[in-house]
Amino acid sequence: MKNKMSLINKLTGLLFCLFIFSCNPSKEKHDDQPNIIFIFADDMTYSAINALGNKEIITPNLNWLVENGTTFTHTYNMGAWNGAVCMASRAMIISGQSVWNAKAITDDWEQNKALKQTWGALMDKAGYDTYMTGKWHVAAPANQVFKNVIHVRPGMPGDAWEHHTMVANFKSIEGTSEDPSKFIPVGYNRPLSENDTTWSPTDHKFGGYWEGGKHWSEVLKNDALKFLDKAETSENPFFMYLAFNAPHDPRQAPQEYLDRYPVDSISLPKSWLEEYPFNKGMGSGRDMRDEALAPFPRTAYATKKNIQEYYALITHLDHQIGLILEKLKASGKMENTYLFFTADHGLAMGRHGLFGKQNLFDHSIRAPFIISGPDVPKNKKIDLDIYLQDIMPTSLNLAGIEKPDYVFFNDLLPLVKGNQLKSTYNAIYGAYVDTQRMIRKDGFKLLVYPKIDTVLLFDLKEDPEEMNNLSEDPVYREKTITLFKDLISLQEEMHDNLSLSATYENYIGQ
């Protein structure tokens, strides 16, 4: 009898161990966890969706997300520590930390530290199957942040024109009569005229999105469909990080998409200029890679041609998103899936005479932001100021994960569901390297270019295109000073060590 009981106890213990080890002890599954799909665009400005007011662009599937979800119309990227603005944006979204703290943590990632604190790792620990494909451009290894990883793409398709080489070339001829165009490879400084045929966005010989034989946006879509197939065989909820390179340059799309946008049908931006007068002083001059895409001075035709290619690539991107949505609906998982769509930042595309994202105007720091899913109000617009990186803690809440103390950004669900009526942020802070600082507060924006002691003030309600500088108007002097003080306080909160005191004193003394 004693031996029989001993055998039963051993069997019971063995079964218990098998049960324990059949479950991943590091996972914290919750029965009610929804699926989460994050669709991430690159260089897509807030105004590049038809349903949000741009009637020139064709985006039926993004329109569907707008109509079936809640859109935050004033969503911002906090800034960047170098010209590759996307690196900082993506580091913030993966870490949950504000810009200068995110810069510091990238050093840890490069040494394989702090990886368990990343967005994907937190979702994995909570019981999610995690998937990633597309643009990464983050110091942390993608396969240590997500479990299922394929087609990790670089910062831009194809061989980028090496930034440092470009800067050196421009600096070497600065102040001389040397023609800078001879240093510029194909695809830049174009088109010089309507007869300029040096570049074709549909010609596969130029590589870029065509490298490998299939357009990168289509490859990503196929990856997403395979992820959904794989998720069908798992009992776990899934988290998918689908990061398109589109519509980053080189803006290449099939001819049928370009044909939808005759150049003559495209409008010039209201704030269009031949050249922004402060571009060099704010660190976004002619030697900036993004700015060198179009010729100086800007022409109406070159601007429209670049916008045509931008819109075509977005419409092609939209089509891929539509196919992912169709698959999700057919799988039966749509009812338990939250969809997030945003971009890492915006893009100027001719506004203020600029083409890139290395500036703090709304067109370059403001991105679209849509949430769709169970119990999310449909066709709702919220105009409160948020950061696009708020998506990270919002998804953690949906997954049943308590927001870690190190996460700076905030859960948006109280705003989505109407339980909170004010933005969590008293003001929006913006920074670009050591040449630009910004505060957006109470309907006004203050821009400071400390290298050239320049201060700009815009009334965003009356002047949403940021065309009328009020900082020299005596009526707005106190407003400018108040916002300047607020900006300096925000710098301290953000661990921003750039001193603005000289520019402040200079303004006060005027």
N, C-alpha and C positions, 0 to 999 in steps of 0.2 A: 504493500500500500504506500509505504514511504517512497519507494522508488518510482511508483506511478505518479505520485504528487510532484516529485522532483522533476520528472519528465514533462508534466503539464506546465509547471512553472517555467522551465526552460523554453518550451514552445511559446508560452505566452510572452516571455521576454523577447524571444526572437521575432515574433510577430510585431511587437511594439517597436523594436528597432527598425524593422523593415518599413513600418508605417512612417516613423520619424524621418528616415533617410529617403523615403520616396517623395517627400516634400522638401523643397529647397529651404533649409532653415534660415537663409538670409532674406527670404521673401515674406512679405506681409500682405497676403491676399485679402481682399474684401469682396464679398459676393455681389455687391451692387456697383462695382466699378465699371464705368462706361469706357468705351474705346475713345481714343483721341488721335486725330490726324491733324498735323501741322503742315500747311502748305506755305512755303516760303519763297517769295520772289526776290530778285536782286535788282537794285537801282529803279524801283517802280514808285513813282511819285503818287501822292494821294489823289490826284485829279485824273488818273488814267483808267477810270472805270466808268462805263457809260451810265450805269444806274445812279452814279453819284454826281452827275451833272455834265459830263463831257460827252456831248452828242456826236462828236466826230469819231470816237473810238468804238470798236465793235467788241463787246465782251459779254455774250449771252450767258455764259456759265458763271462768271463772277457776278453778273446781274442776279442770277438765281440765288446765289449765296446772300447777296444783299437783301433780296426780297424774302428770303426764308431765314433770316437771322438778324442780329443786332450789329450795327456799324458804329464804331467810334470814329467820328469825323476829324478829330484833332489828336492825332497820335504821333509821337515824336521819338526820334533817336536822340540820345543824350549827347553824342559827339564822338570824337576819335582822337587818338594820339599820333596818327600818321595819315598819309594820303589815302591809304586803303581803308576807307571809312567802314567798310563791311567787316573788317577784322574786329574792330572794337565792338560794333553792334552785335556780332555773333558771339564774341566772348562774354558780353553782358547777358545775352539771352541764355547761354549755356550755364553761366555761373550764378546768375541772379544778382550780380553785384554792379554797383554804379561804375562809371567809366574809369576813374583813376584806380579804384580798387580792383576792377577787372584787369587793368593793365598789369598790376602787381601780381595777380594770380596766374597770369600766363607764364611767368617764370617758373612757378611751381609745376604747371602742367608739362612744361618742357622737360622737367626732371621726374615725370610720372608721379607727381604728388597732387593731392587734393582732387583726384579724379572721381572719388566716390561722392563728392559734393556736387557733381554736375547734374544737369537736368535729366539726361538719359539714365544715369546711374541711380538716381532717386526713384525714377519710375520703375526701373528694373527691380529694385529692392521691395517696392510696393506690390510686386506680383505681375507687372506688365511684361509682355513680350515686346521688345523694343527693336525698331527698324530704322535704318537711315540710308538715304541715297542722295547723291547730288553734291552741290557746292558745300564745302566744309570751311576752309580758310580760318581754322581755329588751331591754336597751339596744341591743344589736347588731342591725342590720337583718337580718331573717330571710333575705332573698334574697341576702345576702352571706355567709351561713353555709351555706345549702343551695341547690342549683342548681334544683330543681323545687319551687316553693312555691305554695300556693293556700290561700285562706280563712284568712288570718292573723287570729286572734281576740284580743280584748283580755283584760284580767285577769279580767273576769267578764261573763256575758251581759247585755245590756241596759244601761240607764243606771244606774250605781251611785249610791247615795245619797252625794253628795259628802262625803267624810270631814271635810274642814276645816270645811265649813258645819255639819255635825252637831256637831263639837266646839265650835264657836263658839256654837251654839244652847244646848248643854248648859251651857257655862261661863257664859253670860249669865243663866241662871236658877238656877245653883248657890246653894244657901242660901236660896232663896226658896220660896214656896208655889206657884209656877207649875207647871202640869201639863206635864211633858215630852212627853206623848203627842201633843200638838197639833203638835209639830214633826216628828213621825215620819210618813213617807209610807207608802203601802200596801205590804204585804209585810214590814214590821218590827213589832216589839212585838206579836207574834201567835203563836197565837190567845189572845185574852183569856178565852175560855170555849168550851164546846162549840158555842155558838150563833154564834160569830164567823165570819161568811162574807165578810169584807172582801177576802179573797184566795183565789184558786183556782189551784193549780199547773197545771191543765189548760186554763185560759182563755187563748186566744191574744192577747186584748186587752192582757195585761200584758207582751207582748213577751218579753224575756229569751231563753231558748232557742228560743222560737217566732219570733223576729225573722227575717223572710225567708220564712216559710211552712213550712219544714221544720225539725224539731228539730235543733239543732246537732250532737248526737251522731250522728244519722243522716247529716247532711251529711259529717261526718268519715269515717264508715264508707264512704260512696260515694266520697270522695276516695281512700281507701286501696285500694278495689277498682280504681279507675282507675289508680292507681300500679302495682298488680300487673300490670294489662294492659300498661302501658307498659314495664315491666321485662321482659316476655316478649319484646319485640323487641330487647333489648339483650344484648350479649355480656358486659357488665360485671356484677359483683355489685352488689347494691343495699343501701342503708342508708336505712331509713324511720323518721322521727320523727313519731309519731302522737299528738298531744297533745290529749286530750279536756279540755273545761272541766268536765265532770261529775266528781264530784258537788258542785261548788261551788254555793253559792246564787246566784240563786234556784232552789230545787230543784223543777224542773218536769219532769214525766214524763206520758206518756199515762195515761188513767184506768185502763186494764187493769193497769198496774203498781201503781198505788196500791191497787187492789182486792185485790192479793195480800197486803196488810199491814193487816188490821184493827187499829185503834188499841189495842183491848183485848188483842190478842195480843202487844203489844210490852212488853218489860220495861224498867223504869227501871235505869239504871246503878247499880252497887254504890256508887260514890262520889258519887251524886247529892246535891246541896245546893241550898237555895233561893238561896244566893249565896255565892261564895267570899270569905272574910273579908279576904284580902290583894289582891283584884282591882285596886283603885285604886293601891295602893302598888307593884304590880309592872307597872303600865302597861297594864292590860287591864280597865279599869273600865267603868262604864255608858256612857261616851261613845265606846267602841270600836265601830265599825260592826258587826263580827261578833257582839259581845255584845248589841247592840240588836235582833237578830233576834227574840229571845224576850222576854217581859215579865219585869220584876223585881217582887217576888221570883219565882223560877222556880216553876212549878206542874208537877205530874205530867202533867197533860193536855197542856200546851204542849210539854213535853219530848218526850212520846211522839208528838205530831203532827209535830214537826220530824224526829224519827227516822224516822217513817213515810215522809215525803217524801224523806229522805236515802236510805233503803233502796230506795225505788221508782226513784229516779234511778240508783242503782248497778245494779239489776237490768236497767234499760233499757240502761245502758252495757254490761253483761255480754252482752246480746243482740247488740249491734253488734260486740263483740269476737268472738263466735261466728261471725258472718257473714264477718269477715275471715279467721278460721282456716279456715273452709270453703273459701274462695277459694284460700287458700294451699295447702291440701291438694290441691284439684282441679288446681292449676297444676303439680303435681309438684315444687315447690321446697321443700316442707316438710323433706325429708331433708337439705337443705343450708342450712337457715335457723335462726339462733338468735333466739329470742323473749325479750325482756325486758319485764317488767311491774313498775311501781312507781308511786308518787305523789310529789308534791313535798313532802308532809308529811302529818300526820294532822289530826284535828279532835276537839274536846272533845265536842260534841253532848250537853251536860247533865252530863258528868262533872265533879266538883268545882264544880258550879254554873256552869260556863263553857260557852260554845258555840263559840268560835273556836279559832284556832291560835296566838294571841299569848301562849303560855305554854310552859313546858318540861317539863310532865308527859308521860309516854310517849304518852298518847292523842293528843297534838298534835304531837309531833316524830317519832313512830315510824310508818313506812309499810310496807305489804306490799312484798315484793321476791321475784320469781320469775324464774328462768332456765330456759328449755327449749330443747333443740336436740340436735344430734349429740353423742353420747358424754356428755351430761349425765345424771347418775344420776336415775332416776325416783322420784317420791314421797319425796324425801329432804328432811329438815329440818335446818338448821344453826342453832344458837342462839347462835353467836358474834356479838359486836357489830361492826357495819359501818356505814358511811355510805352512803346511797342514791346519792351521787355516785360511788361506786366503779364504777358501771356504765360510766362514760366510759373509764377505763383498761382495764377488762375487754374492752370492745368493740375498743379499739385493739389489744390483744393478739390477739384473734381475727382481726383484719384484717391482722396481720403488721406492725403499726406499733410501733416502739420508743417507750415512754412518754417524752414530753418532760420535761426537768428541772423545768419550771415546774408540772407537774401534781402536786398534793398527794396526791390519792386513790390507791387501790391496786387492782391486778388481783385479782379474786376467783377466778380459775380454779384456783389451787393449793388453795384451800379446797373448791371444788366437787368436784375430782377426788381429794381426800383426801391430797394431797401435803403439805399444811400443816394442822396441827391446832390452831393458836392464832390468834386474831385478830391482824391486823397492828397494831392499835391497843391501846396499853396502857390507854387510857381514852377515853371518848367525851366530847367537849367540847360545850357548848351555850351559846348566847347569844341574848338578845333585847334589842335597842337598848341603852340604858344602865340598864335596870331589872331585868334578870334574868341570872344566870349559873348554870351547872350543870356538874357532873362526874358521870359514871357510871363506876364502877370496882369490880371485885371484888364484884359483887352488891349494891352500895349506890349510892344517888344522893344527892348534896348539891345543894340549891337555895339560892341566895343572892339576896335582894332588897335591894340596897344602899341604895336610897332610903329604906327604912323599917327598916334594920338587922335584917332577919329572915333566919334561917338554919333550913333544914329538912333533916332526914336521914331517908331511907327505906331499909329493908331490903327489897330488891326480890324476894328469894327467898321471904320470909315474907309480904310485903305488896306484891304486884305492882300493886295498884290505887293505891298511894301514899296511903294514908289515915291512917297512924299515924306522926306525927312523933317521931323518937327523939333529936333534937338536945338536948333538955332533960333527957334521961335520963343520969344520971352514968355509967352503964355504957357509954354510947356517946360519951362526951365525947372520948376520945382518937381514936376513929374519925373524929369530926366534924372535929377539928383537923387530923388527917393528910390527910383529903380536901380540906380548905380549902387547905392548903399545896400539895397536888397541883394544885388548880384554879388557883392563882396562877401556878404553874410553866407550866401549859398555856396560860394567858393570854399569857405571854411568847412561847411557841412560835407562837401564833396571831396575833401582832402586835395583841393586844387591849390598848388603852390605858386601859381603865376600871379605876380603882383600887378595890380591895376592902379596902384596909388598915384603914379606919375601922370597917367592919363586922366584920372579923377581930379587931381589938383590942377592940371592944365585946364580942364573944363570949368572947374569952379572959378578959376582966375580970369576967365574970359569976360 
